[in-house]
């Protein structure tokens, strides 16, 4: 990979790292707000924070949209997790500290960002087509059906995935 290609791959991976901070429940409020601002999302996080938590993290009896990819996509969890663990192994990634399942959208964005930054085009495209874009479509439909103003989140996320 040339220096220019490496720089381009790294810069397209940065929004994906910001998205990992948006989706992860392990990220503190300051980091989530900073990621939200860096992504230039159309509604200020403070304005929709309660709705965000209910829609994606702690809704009752469950969140409107699961951040576990396999759940939202109606797939077996073991297969999806195995796919993401294999990708991590291929990229030489390892867990450190507290962690979420590998098919949770927070770590999945980090894993995907790493694949993009390393210019793993086939791997990136497979993850995007098999998991990430279908999640965006399903999330958008669920939010739209519920009348949630947060429908912009999967739409903007999808835009960044298509650029990466």
Buried (B, 14 or more C-beta within 10 A) or exposed (E): EEEEEEEBBBEBBBBBBBBBBBBBEBBEEEBBBBBBEBBEBEBEBEEBBEBBEBBBBEBEEEBBBBBBBBBBBEBEEEEBBEBBBEBBEEBEBEEEEEEBBBBBBBBBBBBBBBBBBBBBEEBBEBBBEBBBBBBBEBBBEBBEEEEBEBBBBBBBBBEBBEEB
